[in-house]
């Protein structure tokens, strides 16, 4: 006697098994499955191949345990609209700025924007951004065509930690402030952009200038940066004791010193409020020393008294300048969903904790009071 053992959605799965099974459309949907799901049933006596049976059992277990197949795999891309990529050039002033804009077609009528330094390739979203794109965020990466130093001997050499390389960071911060202002002015004129929801994402050399922008540039709603710092002078002073300095004994150029006096974000840290800022650093980082990140957060913290949750510094013990990719994705998604959501407002400020008893109560994770867990009166 033939009997139907399970249902599978029409799609690429049953194409793989077509040659090994007889497939007949169900006349009625099974309990809990909508007719519109176009279920196909595979007859048990046709599944003579052991490997196919194993695959069917595995998929059955996954679907029964987790729900729909596209939810199991996260394969929403095949159902979603294509990614739309375009390049925009700003020629209203010098330097020329080139922007790469990436978003999911038709995801939302208006979108929050995540700014980045750099570029984006068509059809190749950054790994950390794929879920955010599917949920309705827009990415905008930009580069400005600043001319190099006219003296080739003064041009920074990548990862050669000397006076030239040190000068390049406060210079990049100063330039990013001006360049970001032009980019934001453009974005706020677009009908598909939520003008009050523009944020910044960066890591190391793309995160460090972002903290200059957040303190001295156009108002950003949220900033999420990794292995970065907003205490430039403090950071540069760690290069020699951390063993990466390769410059001379005289330290920074005088022009670098003057530039730091103007642009160092820690000097403007109180301007950071109310931007929601998340910094994630490696506690063993010898390139961007965590002491400088702590100094910047400490300088900004007093201005966050109305809502301390908006300023966070996370240290990963045992990690240096490279954090796991799952860490980057996790924090980027969580932070932007909290403070740069397409629809939802940011979370309210937490209530003030006025006693140890209240602090203990807020650590409870279910309906049982902790005092009962330890048997206290």
C-alpha positions as a Markdown table, in Angstrom:
| # | Residue | x | y | z |
|---|---|---|---|---|
| 1 | Unk | 0.0 | 0.0 | 0.0 |
| 2 | Unk | 1.3 | 3.4 | -1.0 |
| 3 | Unk | 1.5 | 6.1 | 1.7 |
| 4 | Unk | 2.7 | 9.6 | 1.7 |
| 5 | Unk | 5.3 | 10.2 | 4.3 |
| 6 | Unk | 6.1 | 13.9 | 4.1 |
| 7 | Unk | 5.6 | 17.1 | 2.1 |
| 8 | Unk | 8.2 | 19.3 | 0.4 |
| 9 | Unk | 7.9 | 22.7 | -1.3 |
| 10 | Unk | 8.2 | 22.9 | -5.0 |
| 11 | Unk | 11.7 | 24.1 | -5.9 |
| 12 | Unk | 15.2 | 23.1 | -6.5 |
| 13 | Unk | 15.1 | 20.3 | -3.8 |
| 14 | Unk | 12.7 | 18.0 | -5.6 |
| 15 | Unk | 14.5 | 18.6 | -8.9 |
| 16 | Unk | 17.6 | 16.9 | -7.4 |
| 17 | Unk | 15.5 | 13.9 | -6.5 |
| 18 | Unk | 13.3 | 13.8 | -9.6 |
| 19 | Unk | 15.1 | 10.9 | -11.2 |
| 20 | Unk | 15.0 | 8.8 | -8.0 |
| 21 | Unk | 11.4 | 9.4 | -7.0 |
| 22 | Unk | 7.9 | 9.6 | -8.3 |
| 23 | Unk | 6.4 | 12.9 | -7.5 |
| 24 | Unk | 2.7 | 13.6 | -7.4 |
| 25 | Unk | 1.0 | 16.9 | -6.4 |
| 26 | Unk | -1.1 | 16.6 | -3.3 |
| 27 | Unk | -4.8 | 17.0 | -3.9 |
| 28 | Unk | -5.2 | 18.7 | -0.5 |
| 29 | Unk | -2.8 | 20.4 | 1.8 |
| 30 | Unk | -1.8 | 18.5 | 4.9 |
| 31 | Unk | -2.6 | 19.9 | 8.3 |
| 32 | Unk | -0.7 | 23.1 | 9.1 |
| 33 | Unk | 0.4 | 23.7 | 5.4 |
| 34 | Unk | -1.3 | 26.2 | 3.2 |
| 35 | Unk | -2.5 | 25.1 | -0.2 |
| 36 | Unk | -0.7 | 28.1 | -1.7 |
| 37 | Unk | 2.6 | 26.6 | -0.6 |
| 38 | Unk | 2.3 | 24.2 | -3.6 |
| 39 | Unk | 3.4 | 21.1 | -1.7 |
| 40 | Unk | 4.6 | 18.0 | -3.4 |
| 41 | Unk | 4.5 | 14.6 | -1.8 |
| 42 | Unk | 7.1 | 11.9 | -2.5 |
| 43 | Unk | 5.8 | 8.4 | -2.4 |
| 44 | Unk | 7.7 | 6.2 | 0.0 |
| 45 | Unk | 8.0 | 3.1 | -2.2 |
| 46 | Unk | 9.7 | 5.3 | -4.9 |
| 47 | Unk | 12.4 | 6.4 | -2.5 |
| 48 | Unk | 14.5 | 3.2 | -3.0 |
| 49 | Unk | 17.8 | 5.0 | -3.0 |
| 50 | Unk | 19.3 | 5.0 | 0.6 |
| 51 | Unk | 21.2 | 8.2 | 0.1 |
| 52 | Unk | 18.0 | 9.9 | -1.1 |
| 53 | Unk | 16.1 | 8.6 | 1.9 |
| 54 | Unk | 18.8 | 10.0 | 4.2 |
| 55 | Unk | 18.4 | 13.4 | 2.6 |
| 56 | Unk | 14.7 | 13.3 | 2.9 |
| 57 | Unk | 14.9 | 12.4 | 6.6 |
| 58 | Unk | 17.3 | 15.2 | 7.2 |
| 59 | Unk | 15.2 | 17.8 | 5.5 |
| 60 | Unk | 12.1 | 16.5 | 7.2 |
| 61 | Unk | 13.8 | 16.8 | 10.6 |
| 62 | Unk | 14.9 | 20.4 | 9.8 |
| 63 | Unk | 11.5 | 21.5 | 8.5 |
| 64 | Unk | 9.6 | 19.9 | 11.4 |
| 65 | Unk | 12.1 | 21.4 | 13.9 |
| 66 | Unk | 12.4 | 24.9 | 12.3 |
| 67 | Unk | 9.6 | 25.5 | 9.9 |
| 68 | Unk | 9.7 | 26.5 | 6.3 |
| 69 | Unk | 12.6 | 25.6 | 4.1 |
| 70 | Unk | 13.6 | 29.2 | 3.3 |
| 71 | Unk | 13.6 | 29.9 | 7.0 |
| 72 | Unk | 15.8 | 26.9 | 7.7 |
| 73 | Unk | 18.4 | 27.9 | 5.2 |
| 74 | Unk | 18.0 | 31.7 | 5.4 |
| 75 | Unk | 17.6 | 31.6 | 1.6 |
| 76 | Unk | 15.6 | 34.7 | 1.3 |
| 77 | Unk | 17.6 | 36.1 | -1.6 |
| 78 | Unk | 15.9 | 34.0 | -4.3 |
| 79 | Unk | 12.5 | 35.4 | -3.2 |
| 80 | Unk | 13.7 | 39.0 | -2.6 |
| 81 | Unk | 14.3 | 41.6 | -5.3 |
| 82 | Unk | 17.7 | 42.0 | -6.8 |
| 83 | Unk | 20.3 | 44.2 | -5.3 |
| 84 | Unk | 20.5 | 47.6 | -6.9 |
| 85 | Unk | 23.9 | 49.2 | -7.2 |
| 86 | Unk | 24.7 | 52.6 | -8.6 |
| 87 | Unk | 27.6 | 55.0 | -8.6 |
| 88 | Unk | 27.1 | 58.7 | -7.9 |
| 89 | Unk | 29.8 | 61.4 | -8.5 |
| 90 | Unk | 29.8 | 64.7 | -6.6 |
| 91 | Unk | 31.5 | 67.4 | -8.7 |
| 92 | Unk | 30.1 | 70.4 | -6.9 |
| 93 | Unk | 33.4 | 71.1 | -5.2 |
| 94 | Unk | 36.9 | 69.7 | -4.9 |
| 95 | Unk | 37.8 | 67.0 | -4.4 |
| 96 | Unk | 35.5 | 64.9 | -6.5 |
| 97 | Unk | 33.7 | 62.3 | -4.4 |
| 98 | Unk | 32.5 | 59.0 | -5.8 |
| 99 | Unk | 29.8 | 57.1 | -4.0 |
| 100 | Unk | 28.7 | 53.5 | -4.4 |
| 101 | Unk | 25.1 | 53.0 | -3.2 |
| 102 | Unk | 23.7 | 49.5 | -2.6 |
| 103 | Unk | 20.2 | 48.4 | -1.5 |
| 104 | Unk | 17.6 | 45.8 | -2.1 |
| 105 | Unk | 15.1 | 46.9 | -4.8 |
| 106 | Unk | 11.7 | 47.6 | -3.4 |
| 107 | Unk | 12.7 | 46.7 | 0.2 |
| 108 | Unk | 11.3 | 49.9 | 1.5 |
| 109 | Unk | 10.1 | 53.2 | 0.1 |
| 110 | Unk | 12.6 | 55.1 | 2.3 |
| 111 | Unk | 15.7 | 53.6 | 4.0 |
| 112 | Unk | 18.3 | 54.3 | 6.7 |
| 113 | Unk | 21.8 | 54.6 | 5.3 |
| 114 | Unk | 25.0 | 53.1 | 6.6 |
| 115 | Unk | 28.0 | 55.2 | 5.5 |
| 116 | Unk | 31.5 | 53.8 | 4.9 |
| 117 | Unk | 34.8 | 54.9 | 3.5 |
| 118 | Unk | 35.8 | 52.9 | 0.5 |
| 119 | Unk | 33.8 | 51.3 | -2.3 |
| 120 | Unk | 31.2 | 48.6 | -3.0 |
| 121 | Unk | 31.1 | 46.1 | -5.9 |
| 122 | Unk | 27.8 | 45.5 | -7.7 |
| 123 | Unk | 26.3 | 42.2 | -6.5 |
| 124 | Unk | 28.9 | 41.7 | -3.8 |
| 125 | Unk | 27.6 | 43.1 | -0.5 |
| 126 | Unk | 30.0 | 42.9 | 2.4 |
| 127 | Unk | 29.5 | 39.7 | 4.4 |
| 128 | Unk | 28.4 | 41.6 | 7.6 |
| 129 | Unk | 25.7 | 43.5 | 5.7 |
| 130 | Unk | 23.6 | 40.9 | 3.9 |
| 131 | Unk | 20.8 | 40.6 | 6.5 |
| 132 | Unk | 20.6 | 44.3 | 6.9 |
| 133 | Unk | 20.2 | 44.8 | 3.2 |
| 134 | Unk | 17.4 | 42.2 | 3.1 |
| 135 | Unk | 15.7 | 44.1 | 5.9 |
| 136 | Unk | 15.7 | 47.5 | 4.2 |
| 137 | Unk | 19.0 | 49.3 | 4.9 |
| 138 | Unk | 21.0 | 51.1 | 2.3 |
| 139 | Unk | 24.8 | 51.1 | 2.1 |
| 140 | Unk | 26.8 | 54.0 | 0.9 |
| 141 | Unk | 30.6 | 53.8 | 0.5 |
| 142 | Unk | 32.5 | 56.8 | -0.7 |
| 143 | Unk | 36.0 | 57.9 | -1.7 |
| 144 | Unk | 37.3 | 61.4 | -2.3 |
| 145 | Unk | 40.0 | 62.1 | -4.8 |
| 146 | Unk | 42.4 | 64.1 | -2.6 |
| 147 | Unk | 45.7 | 64.7 | -4.2 |
| 148 | Unk | 48.8 | 63.0 | -2.7 |
| 149 | Unk | 51.5 | 65.1 | -1.0 |
| 150 | Unk | 53.5 | 66.9 | -3.7 |
| 151 | Unk | 56.7 | 65.6 | -2.1 |
| 152 | Unk | 56.9 | 61.8 | -2.8 |
| 153 | Unk | 59.2 | 61.4 | 0.2 |
| 154 | Unk | 56.4 | 62.6 | 2.5 |
| 155 | Unk | 53.8 | 60.2 | 1.3 |
| 156 | Unk | 52.7 | 57.5 | 3.8 |
| 157 | Unk | 53.8 | 53.9 | 3.1 |
| 158 | Unk | 51.2 | 51.3 | 4.1 |
| 159 | Unk | 51.9 | 49.8 | 7.5 |
| 160 | Unk | 55.3 | 51.5 | 7.8 |
| 161 | Unk | 54.7 | 53.2 | 11.2 |
| 162 | Unk | 56.7 | 56.3 | 10.9 |
| 163 | Unk | 56.0 | 60.1 | 10.8 |
| 164 | Unk | 54.4 | 59.9 | 7.4 |
| 165 | Unk | 52.0 | 57.1 | 8.4 |
| 166 | Unk | 51.2 | 58.8 | 11.7 |
| 167 | Unk | 50.3 | 62.1 | 9.9 |
| 168 | Unk | 48.0 | 60.3 | 7.5 |
| 169 | Unk | 45.4 | 59.5 | 10.3 |
| 170 | Unk | 44.6 | 62.9 | 11.6 |
| 171 | Unk | 44.7 | 64.2 | 8.0 |
| 172 | Unk | 42.2 | 61.4 | 7.0 |
| 173 | Unk | 40.0 | 62.5 | 10.0 |
| 174 | Unk | 40.0 | 66.1 | 9.0 |
| 175 | Unk | 39.2 | 65.3 | 5.4 |
| 176 | Unk | 36.4 | 62.8 | 6.3 |
| 177 | Unk | 34.6 | 65.5 | 8.3 |
| 178 | Unk | 34.4 | 67.8 | 5.2 |
| 179 | Unk | 33.8 | 65.0 | 2.7 |
| 180 | Unk | 31.0 | 63.3 | 4.8 |
| 181 | Unk | 29.2 | 66.6 | 5.0 |
| 182 | Unk | 28.9 | 66.7 | 1.2 |
| 183 | Unk | 27.8 | 63.1 | 1.0 |
| 184 | Unk | 25.2 | 63.5 | 3.7 |
| 185 | Unk | 23.8 | 66.7 | 2.0 |
| 186 | Unk | 23.3 | 64.6 | -1.1 |
| 187 | Unk | 21.7 | 61.7 | 0.6 |
| 188 | Unk | 19.3 | 63.9 | 2.5 |
| 189 | Unk | 17.9 | 65.1 | -0.8 |
| 190 | Unk | 17.1 | 61.6 | -2.0 |
| 191 | Unk | 13.4 | 60.6 | -1.5 |
| 192 | Unk | 14.4 | 57.0 | -0.7 |
| 193 | Unk | 16.6 | 58.1 | 2.3 |
| 194 | Unk | 15.4 | 58.7 | 5.9 |
| 195 | Unk | 17.3 | 61.8 | 6.4 |
| 196 | Unk | 17.6 | 61.5 | 10.2 |
| 197 | Unk | 18.8 | 57.9 | 10.1 |
| 198 | Unk | 22.3 | 58.0 | 8.7 |
| 199 | Unk | 25.0 | 56.1 | 10.4 |
| 200 | Unk | 28.6 | 55.0 | 10.1 |
| 201 | Unk | 30.3 | 51.6 | 9.9 |
| 202 | Unk | 34.0 | 51.1 | 10.0 |
| 203 | Unk | 36.9 | 49.0 | 11.1 |
| 204 | Unk | 40.4 | 50.3 | 11.9 |
| 205 | Unk | 41.4 | 52.7 | 9.1 |
| 206 | Unk | 37.7 | 53.2 | 8.1 |
| 207 | Unk | 36.5 | 53.4 | 11.7 |
| 208 | Unk | 39.1 | 55.9 | 13.1 |
| 209 | Unk | 38.1 | 58.8 | 10.7 |
| 210 | Unk | 34.4 | 58.0 | 11.5 |
| 211 | Unk | 34.9 | 59.1 | 15.1 |
| 212 | Unk | 36.2 | 62.4 | 13.9 |
| 213 | Unk | 33.1 | 62.7 | 11.8 |
| 214 | Unk | 30.8 | 61.8 | 14.7 |
| 215 | Unk | 32.4 | 64.5 | 16.9 |
| 216 | Unk | 32.8 | 67.3 | 14.3 |
| 217 | Unk | 30.9 | 66.5 | 11.2 |
| 218 | Unk | 27.2 | 66.2 | 10.3 |
| 219 | Unk | 25.1 | 64.6 | 13.0 |
| 220 | Unk | 25.0 | 60.8 | 12.7 |
| 221 | Unk | 22.3 | 58.7 | 14.3 |
| 222 | Unk | 24.5 | 55.7 | 15.0 |
| 223 | Unk | 28.1 | 54.6 | 14.8 |
| 224 | Unk | 29.5 | 51.1 | 14.9 |
| 225 | Unk | 33.3 | 50.7 | 14.7 |
| 226 | Unk | 35.7 | 48.0 | 15.3 |
| 227 | Unk | 39.4 | 48.1 | 16.5 |
| 228 | Unk | 39.2 | 51.9 | 16.3 |
| 229 | Unk | 39.9 | 54.9 | 18.5 |
| 230 | Unk | 38.9 | 58.6 | 18.9 |
| 231 | Unk | 42.0 | 59.5 | 21.0 |
| 232 | Unk | 44.4 | 60.1 | 18.1 |
| 233 | Unk | 47.4 | 61.5 | 20.0 |
| 234 | Unk | 47.0 | 59.0 | 22.8 |
| 235 | Unk | 47.0 | 56.2 | 20.2 |
| 236 | Unk | 50.0 | 57.5 | 18.2 |
| 237 | Unk | 52.0 | 57.7 | 21.5 |
| 238 | Unk | 51.6 | 53.9 | 21.9 |
| 239 | Unk | 53.3 | 53.0 | 18.7 |
| 240 | Unk | 56.8 | 53.1 | 20.2 |
| 241 | Unk | 56.2 | 51.2 | 23.4 |
| 242 | Unk | 54.1 | 48.6 | 21.5 |
| 243 | Unk | 57.1 | 48.0 | 19.2 |
| 244 | Unk | 55.6 | 49.1 | 15.9 |
| 245 | Unk | 57.2 | 52.6 | 15.6 |
| 246 | Unk | 59.8 | 52.8 | 12.8 |
| 247 | Unk | 60.3 | 56.5 | 12.6 |
| 248 | Unk | 62.9 | 58.9 | 14.1 |
| 249 | Unk | 63.5 | 59.9 | 17.6 |
| 250 | Unk | 61.8 | 63.3 | 17.2 |
| 251 | Unk | 58.4 | 61.8 | 16.9 |
| 252 | Unk | 55.6 | 63.5 | 15.0 |
| 253 | Unk | 56.0 | 66.3 | 12.5 |
| 254 | Unk | 55.1 | 69.8 | 13.8 |
| 255 | Unk | 52.3 | 70.0 | 11.2 |
| 256 | Unk | 50.9 | 66.7 | 12.6 |
| 257 | Unk | 51.0 | 68.1 | 16.1 |
| 258 | Unk | 49.1 | 71.2 | 14.9 |
| 259 | Unk | 46.6 | 69.0 | 13.1 |
| 260 | Unk | 46.0 | 66.9 | 16.2 |
| 261 | Unk | 45.3 | 70.1 | 18.2 |
| 262 | Unk | 42.4 | 70.8 | 15.8 |
| 263 | Unk | 40.9 | 67.5 | 14.8 |
| 264 | Unk | 41.7 | 64.9 | 17.5 |
| 265 | Unk | 38.2 | 63.6 | 18.4 |
| 266 | Unk | 38.9 | 63.3 | 22.1 |
| 267 | Unk | 39.1 | 67.1 | 22.2 |
| 268 | Unk | 35.5 | 67.2 | 21.0 |
| 269 | Unk | 34.2 | 64.1 | 22.7 |
| 270 | Unk | 31.3 | 65.9 | 24.4 |
| 271 | Unk | 29.9 | 66.6 | 20.9 |
| 272 | Unk | 29.3 | 62.9 | 20.4 |
| 273 | Unk | 26.0 | 63.0 | 22.3 |
| 274 | Unk | 23.3 | 61.9 | 21.3 |
| 275 | Unk | 24.8 | 59.7 | 18.6 |
| 276 | Unk | 24.6 | 56.0 | 19.5 |
| 277 | Unk | 28.2 | 54.9 | 19.5 |
| 278 | Unk | 29.4 | 51.3 | 19.8 |
| 279 | Unk | 33.2 | 50.6 | 19.8 |
| 280 | Unk | 34.4 | 47.0 | 19.8 |
| 281 | Unk | 38.1 | 46.4 | 20.3 |
| 282 | Unk | 40.6 | 43.7 | 20.9 |
| 283 | Unk | 42.1 | 43.9 | 24.4 |
| 284 | Unk | 45.4 | 42.6 | 23.2 |
| 285 | Unk | 45.6 | 44.9 | 20.2 |
| 286 | Unk | 49.1 | 46.4 | 19.7 |
| 287 | Unk | 48.2 | 48.3 | 16.6 |
| 288 | Unk | 45.2 | 50.3 | 18.0 |
| 289 | Unk | 46.0 | 50.1 | 21.6 |
| 290 | Unk | 42.8 | 49.6 | 23.7 |
| 291 | Unk | 44.0 | 52.2 | 26.2 |
| 292 | Unk | 43.3 | 54.9 | 23.6 |
| 293 | Unk | 39.8 | 53.6 | 23.0 |
| 294 | Unk | 39.1 | 53.6 | 26.7 |
| 295 | Unk | 40.4 | 57.1 | 27.0 |
| 296 | Unk | 38.0 | 58.3 | 24.3 |
| 297 | Unk | 35.0 | 56.6 | 25.8 |
| 298 | Unk | 35.8 | 58.0 | 29.2 |
| 299 | Unk | 36.0 | 61.5 | 27.8 |
| 300 | Unk | 32.6 | 61.1 | 26.0 |
| 301 | Unk | 30.8 | 59.3 | 28.8 |
| 302 | Unk | 29.8 | 62.3 | 31.0 |
| 303 | Unk | 27.7 | 63.7 | 28.1 |
| 304 | Unk | 25.8 | 60.4 | 27.9 |
| 305 | Unk | 24.4 | 60.7 | 31.4 |
| 306 | Unk | 20.8 | 61.1 | 30.0 |
| 307 | Unk | 21.1 | 57.7 | 28.3 |
| 308 | Unk | 24.3 | 55.7 | 29.1 |
| 309 | Unk | 23.2 | 52.8 | 26.8 |
| 310 | Unk | 24.0 | 55.0 | 23.8 |
| 311 | Unk | 27.7 | 54.8 | 24.4 |
| 312 | Unk | 29.3 | 51.4 | 24.7 |
| 313 | Unk | 32.8 | 50.0 | 24.6 |
| 314 | Unk | 33.3 | 46.3 | 24.3 |
| 315 | Unk | 36.7 | 44.6 | 24.8 |
| 316 | Unk | 37.4 | 41.1 | 23.5 |
| 317 | Unk | 40.0 | 39.6 | 25.8 |
| 318 | Unk | 42.6 | 37.4 | 24.1 |
| 319 | Unk | 42.1 | 39.1 | 20.7 |
| 320 | Unk | 44.3 | 41.6 | 18.9 |
| 321 | Unk | 43.6 | 43.7 | 15.8 |
| 322 | Unk | 41.5 | 41.1 | 14.1 |
| 323 | Unk | 38.1 | 40.1 | 15.5 |
| 324 | Unk | 36.1 | 37.1 | 14.3 |
| 325 | Unk | 33.7 | 37.8 | 11.4 |
| 326 | Unk | 30.7 | 36.6 | 13.4 |
| 327 | Unk | 31.5 | 39.2 | 16.0 |
| 328 | Unk | 31.5 | 41.9 | 13.4 |
| 329 | Unk | 28.2 | 40.8 | 11.9 |
| 330 | Unk | 26.6 | 40.3 | 15.3 |
| 331 | Unk | 27.4 | 43.8 | 16.6 |
| 332 | Unk | 26.7 | 45.6 | 13.3 |
| 333 | Unk | 23.2 | 44.0 | 13.0 |
| 334 | Unk | 22.3 | 44.4 | 16.6 |
| 335 | Unk | 23.4 | 48.1 | 16.9 |
| 336 | Unk | 21.8 | 49.3 | 13.7 |
| 337 | Unk | 18.6 | 47.4 | 14.5 |
| 338 | Unk | 18.5 | 49.2 | 17.8 |
| 339 | Unk | 19.5 | 52.7 | 16.8 |
| 340 | Unk | 19.1 | 52.9 | 13.0 |
| 341 | Unk | 16.0 | 50.9 | 12.4 |
| 342 | Unk | 14.0 | 51.6 | 9.2 |
| 343 | Unk | 10.7 | 51.8 | 11.2 |
| 344 | Unk | 11.1 | 51.3 | 14.9 |
| 345 | Unk | 12.3 | 54.2 | 17.1 |
| 346 | Unk | 15.4 | 53.7 | 19.2 |
| 347 | Unk | 15.0 | 52.2 | 22.7 |
| 348 | Unk | 14.2 | 54.7 | 25.5 |
| 349 | Unk | 16.8 | 55.6 | 28.1 |
| 350 | Unk | 16.9 | 53.0 | 31.0 |
| 351 | Unk | 15.4 | 53.9 | 34.3 |
| 352 | Unk | 18.0 | 55.1 | 36.9 |
| 353 | Unk | 19.1 | 52.5 | 39.3 |
| 354 | Unk | 19.0 | 54.0 | 42.8 |
| 355 | Unk | 19.8 | 51.0 | 45.0 |
| 356 | Unk | 21.7 | 47.8 | 45.2 |
| 357 | Unk | 18.4 | 45.9 | 45.5 |
| 358 | Unk | 17.2 | 47.4 | 42.2 |
| 359 | Unk | 20.5 | 46.6 | 40.5 |
| 360 | Unk | 20.2 | 43.0 | 41.7 |
| 361 | Unk | 16.6 | 42.8 | 40.5 |
| 362 | Unk | 17.6 | 43.8 | 37.0 |
| 363 | Unk | 20.0 | 40.8 | 36.8 |
| 364 | Unk | 17.2 | 38.4 | 37.1 |
| 365 | Unk | 16.5 | 36.3 | 34.0 |
| 366 | Unk | 13.2 | 34.8 | 34.8 |
| 367 | Unk | 10.3 | 35.0 | 37.3 |
| 368 | Unk | 12.3 | 33.7 | 40.2 |
| 369 | Unk | 14.0 | 36.3 | 42.5 |
| 370 | Unk | 17.7 | 35.7 | 42.9 |
| 371 | Unk | 17.4 | 35.8 | 46.7 |
| 372 | Unk | 15.2 | 32.7 | 46.5 |
| 373 | Unk | 17.8 | 31.0 | 44.2 |
| 374 | Unk | 20.4 | 31.3 | 47.0 |
| 375 | Unk | 18.0 | 30.7 | 49.8 |
| 376 | Unk | 18.2 | 34.2 | 51.3 |
| 377 | Unk | 15.5 | 35.7 | 53.4 |
